[in-house]
Amino acid sequence: MCGIFGIISKTPVSKTDLNILAKHSQQRGKDSSGLFLYKNNEYYVHKADYPLTKLVKNVAPYSCSIVMGHSRLITNGLSDNQPIVRDNIGVIHNGIIVNHEGLWEHIGKKPQLEIDTEIIAAITQWHLESGGTVEDVSTTVLKLCQGVVACAVIIPQLGKLLIFSNNGSLYQGDKNDSIAFASESYPLTQIGCKNINQVKGVRILDIPKSNNSIYSEKQEIRKTNLIPTLTTSNFEEHLLEYKKVSIRRCTKCLLPETMPFIKFDADGVCNYCNNYKLRNIPKPKEELFELVESYRRKVGNDCIVPFSGGRDSCYGLHLVVKELQMKPVAYTYDWGMVTDLGRRNISRMCAELGVENIIVADDIEKKRKYIAQNLSAWLKSPHLGMVSILTAGDKHFFRHIETVKKQTGISLNLWGVNPLEVTHFKAGFLGIPPYFDEKRVYTHGISKQLRYQYLRFKAMLESPGYFNASLWDTLSGEYYRSFTKKSDYFHIFDYWTWDEKLVEDTLDSYDWERAVDTNATWRIGDGTAAFYNYIYYTVAGFTEHDTFRSNQIREGQITRDKALALVEDENRPRYPNIKWYLDTVGMDFKEVIQAVNAIPKLYPY
Ligand SMILES: NC(=O)CC[C@H](N)C(=O)O
């Protein structure tokens, strides 16, 4: 999530160290920035709506002996920035406190800001007012708050700085006679810290006492709303079509005649069924235990779990911690299309399992602008084979995982990818035939990739708007997705059966949040899915859900009738989610939906 850091020294901080720490923090969030400083016997807060490295340059706090920084991925409260100050207590926080709204009543106080972080200062004050000790502040905060709390709490009146976390996204190290902390260990090694250790629990440091108010510089409020509040209208909701389509389907699974490259045999069974090889047959778990043995470490984390916050990676993280007994780092790439709910589930799981979360956050405004450019181009010449351009930006996930491996020194990756999630059809609509022997692969053959690029280029020529600033972003992401060598990785679901009921029941035990607009639990952390599935359904009469449920039928997990009933429910347009998507990319709901509805259907109508 956000990146936080601090240097607590008796002499002016090193400019080089400060720049390194600020730069690294920015990897974790770059929506806004903040500094907390001590100079001339006073504490100061500076906040800005631009990157932290720029703020450091502008404020130039090089004569200060205490500098703390915050590089924010905004999740709660757009109108506030960090550090927050309340009752003259300063806080910088990484994480999302998922129950903050309910806590205000418990402590008998009222929020003054929108941001969840404020509750940390308020609980601290409440604890101290009720006669609690400084030593126990963190226990009280962590007992009450659900979700990740990795923070620094500055109490000038008492001359104390507390740094604490419930998931380990916080490290501390020594350098000469100063102390430094950061969200990750890597920048601390870069500045040459010794005795670097992970902070799970609390460290209490002495800082100069001051009874004066923390001086807070007025902040600018950003213009682009990165976390729009949902405003709904019946008019818009009614624009969304959901027509029952009468369409020929495979007699065994649900795939319809509009599925690319589908062929039915004399019994009406499709080639996807006839070529299907069972996927959900786990190998003995002992094999995986043996494979990972040499990666285990006595101290520190030993594997990376790619972590989107969706149901499969959340369940995978649970298995890695609870069953495989490993100490993972959960790696998340936030490109601006992780839903608020997805972010909250990331926070819940990491806090509950005590797992460090390394997040790489992209330039969210830019990424969303790219989506808007591509969506506008798409709407000018709608082509189902080009829908995937809307999610091209997330492929940089594969680039950043390499950075995370390098920075943590951990090579082992354990993936929780659902074996039944196969969506051939997206490239199928572009003209790429299904490759039935495919397992879950992360590397596509070069020739397949070239063919894909060729067909896509042809489709792009139909709408010149595709040749926009995002093109390099798309191509470079795909390059990393397809061509970088992947080593030291295993799939959790090669060893544990993927059983939907078990997955959902397990996640419920973590209070995993479900979506308000669908009964489905798949893809609810992905802000793009509701919209692209709306396109597929409206034009082709099926969605990803049909392909997923069809695999479950083939695996013998559910009957065809049950699957049919499920997709009828799951394919319903998800208005709040589609609205969120179009709001975040800044597109007009009515215009976009009317354009989608007007696309000629692929089925008799
Ligand atoms: N990404 C984060 O860690 C967010 C911290 C806090 N919830 C905020 O919105 O600022």
The ligand as an SDF file (V2000), in Angstrom:
LIG
                    3D

 10  9  0  0  0  0  0  0  0  0999 V2000
   -2.3730    2.7150    0.5590 N   0  0  0  0  0  0  0  0  0  0  0  0
   -2.4030    2.9160    1.8370 C   0  0  0  0  0  0  0  0  0  0  0  0
   -1.6780    2.3150    2.6040 O   0  0  0  0  0  0  0  0  0  0  0  0
   -3.4880    3.8640    2.2600 C   0  0  0  0  0  0  0  0  0  0  0  0
   -3.3960    4.3920    3.6570 C   0  0  0  0  0  0  0  0  0  0  0  0
   -4.6660    5.1100    4.0570 C   0  0  0  0  0  0  0  0  0  0  0  0
   -5.7570    4.1980    4.1140 N   0  0  0  0  0  0  0  0  0  0  0  0
   -4.9440    6.2290    3.0670 C   0  0  0  0  0  0  0  0  0  0  0  0
   -5.8940    6.2540    2.3690 O   0  0  0  0  0  0  0  0  0  0  0  0
   -4.1870    7.1250    2.9720 O   0  0  0  0  0  0  0  0  0  0  0  0
  1  2  1  0
  2  3  2  0
  2  4  1  0
  4  5  1  0
  5  6  1  0
  6  7  1  0
  6  8  1  0
  8  9  2  0
  8 10  1  0
M  END
$$$$
